[in-house]
């Protein structure tokens, strides 16, 4: 027997199922963290197993975090859901190594879910075997562990990497779905798996009878999970406090495992984890918060060495490890630092992917800072690298899963963006602002109107937006948008689905110029105080407004954009008034 070099690619999922089922922010964090933790444990176990079998292992992607992990606490889910390694071993041993690892991952996940059951119901020994059986079954049904191996032939690393990727994709596509009929009552979090119950339902049990059995089971929940630890609010704004598991909740074994995850991590993972802040807490005092999601553009091309220049040659292991290290620095150091500075909560930062909750006031700056870090040559990917993002700004009581879906949808619209002036694709920002009356104002803008990425210029759209929100908040009359609508709707029609631009002249450059003149006139008429410091700046803002219209899909999207800015201005203004009221009360 002789050793050979193999590439081994493992993936643990399904990611969407792990994080989609979320009734509160902690569910979302726990789903991401659980996956990241499984990957971290799996990498350790793989190293151990290969070494026990007399082989060698080199991890290619991701690289393991050391100091970074400690600097920003252990709460960040920082491992992507797949890992690639170079294994040097006897070929006969490889299948057993992979199967050992897969068994380990399933076992680990099952243990985490069973911990939740035992902790929440204070179970000892093997009692309540029905709930244990259900939990084990649900954990094993959900988890998908796939792997693919590929020998490296005559040193062709890049060829082997491509093959192992497509092999894994083929295995995933051919998986069989086992749809199990659910006869019980489903979990209040995921709505998919059966909620845990202590005794078997009878074959002819009515829904009412099953519900009372569920209530009986969940009334036995331990005090730790009931004690009122989290602030929430009713729709009329009155505060109340709820336990980690609410009175009307009945969970499946997987969702329960997630709710217990912070205790599992403290007790068995030896990590200190605190409760994740709720949307109510992140929104205070504005009552609105933002979800921000970003990922690198064209990552496949970067990994294949088709973009940028690095110190290592494309197509080599050294090249891939270098990219892995850069992404680990970005997600493990830069991102947690920025989110912390902005007062946000980081759900996930692995590789080029980021998902976080952010208070509205620091949002634009955070957006710019993360984009800036991503192209930093020290703690990001590369100066030429770009990223696209999705943002949603919603009321604290807006359903979380739905808000997340909107954020993802806006991110994918940003990925489809093409800059009409530069012709560049992606490198854009999709934003949706939900106003109190339920209106959605959404739009896609490029990060830059023109030129390379810089943050301290009005060509940077988030910076321009911050300026305009400030202007609308204090210096423009609230009828500005109505005046704009009166001026332009006759030109583009009231059908918001129509993708027509505001056209004031046949020649595009002339039209932009005319739009700027018109904008300047409308801004001037809406200025509350004509002596204001902004008066002299209006022609410049008017120019930028016309430029933004140029790079947008339609005139309606442009009006949406301005309406979204006005909604943000109102939000911040109300907050300012609330705060000065409070200051006044305190002074008395
Ligand atoms: Zn569930």
Boltz pocket constraint, residues with backbone or C-beta under 6 A from the ligand:
constraints:
  - pocket:
      binder: B
      contacts: [[A, 21], [A, 187], [A, 188], [A, 189], [A, 190], [A, 191], [A, 192], [A, 193], [A, 251], [A, 252], [A, 253], [A, 254], [A, 255], [A, 256]]
      max_distance: 6.0
